[in-house]
C-alpha cells in the first residue's frame, strides 16, 4: 500500500512538473 502511494505521488509530481527525470530518479531508487 505504501509503495503504491509513493508511485502515485511520483506520477502526480511528474505530470505537475513535466519532468521525466524526476520520475526516472524515483523509479531508479524504488528499484
C-alpha positions in Angstrom: 0.0 0.0 0.0 2.8 2.4 0.9 4.7 1.5 -2.3 1.6 2.1 -4.4 1.0 5.5 -2.7 4.6 6.5 -3.4 4.2 5.6 -7.0 1.1 7.7 -7.4 2.9 10.7 -5.8 5.7 10.2 -8.3 3.3 10.1 -11.2 1.5 13.2 -10.0 4.8 15.1 -9.4 5.9 14.1 -13.0 2.7 15.5 -14.5 2.8 18.6 -12.3 6.4 19.4 -13.1 6.5 17.9 -16.6 9.9 16.4 -15.9 10.7 12.8 -16.9 14.0 13.0 -15.0 12.1 13.3 -11.7 10.1 10.1 -12.2 13.2 8.4 -13.6 15.2 9.1 -10.5 12.3 8.0 -8.2 11.8 4.8 -10.2 15.5 4.0 -10.1 15.5 4.5 -6.3 12.4 2.3 -6.0 14.2 -0.4 -8.0 
